Amino acid sequence: MTILQEPAFDLSKYAEIPSLVEIESRLDACALEQDRFVELPEPGRTKDYDELEPVVSYPRRFDTTDWAAFRAVEGPIGLGGALVAWNCPGFDMLEGRTDIAVLVDIRVRAEAQRKGVGAALFNAAKRWAEDRGCREMKIETQDVNVAACRFYRAMGCSVGSVNAHAYDLPETQVIWRIVLGNS
């Protein structure tokens, strides 16, 4: 597996990697605020993040000049990707600061999951943010993406905030944070 770093102005190749999540449970928001994982049953469904907000729309909506896109590949096959925002005044999660990076998107093809692809992409994003002097990286997900929440916790992140009213969906926003080596 090779990790490629690419500019974020054309994400069409990146978007070839599906961003699908199988949902069978959700995390209890109150427990999450106390850094506890309590799973609640949820009717099974598939969530397609690109259907809700296509990753290819970001360069039209934001100045992605200072963003980075990482792709994990094995030969011609894209196994996964990570998109990192930095130094982008119109991107709210950055809070107008240049010492924060945001892991906007991370995706791993279903057949490549649990093989270290996500960890390699996460670590590439972390190093890239540290190289820019960032002290922290933030990540947004939802209570229904239990696998992502477990992954971020395993990668050393902690829950920064939980917002049950962030969306027009029956989902709760979870913002994860990780302190970087520049702190």
MOFENRA-V354124 format. One record per backbone hydrogen bond with DSSP energy under -1.0 kcal/mol. NH is the residue of the N-H (numbers start at 1). CO is the residue of the C=O. Records with the same first field share a line. If there is no record, write none. Layout:
NH: CO ; CO
This chain:
2: 73
4: 71
6: 69
15: 11
16: 13
17: 14
21: 47
23: 45
26: 40
27: 143
28: 38
32: 28
33: 29
34: 31
35: 32
36: 31
40: 26
42: 24
45: 23
47: 21
49: 19
52: 48
53: 49
57: 54
58: 55
61: 57
62: 58
64: 62
67: 64
68: 84
69: 6
70: 82
71: 4
72: 80
73: 2
74: 77
77: 74
79: 72
80: 72
81: 107
82: 70
83: 105
84: 68
85: 102
91: 88
94: 91
95: 92
97: 94
101: 136
102: 85
103: 138
104: 83 ; 102
105: 83
107: 81
109: 79
112: 109
113: 110
120: 116
121: 117
122: 118
123: 119
124: 120
125: 121
126: 122
127: 123
128: 124
129: 125
130: 126
131: 127
133: 130
134: 129
135: 99
136: 99
137: 178
138: 101
139: 176
141: 174
143: 172
145: 142
146: 144
149: 145
150: 146
151: 147
152: 148
153: 149
154: 150
155: 151
156: 153
157: 152
158: 177
160: 175
161: 175
163: 173
171: 169
173: 163
174: 141
175: 161
176: 139
177: 158
178: 137
180: 135
183: 180
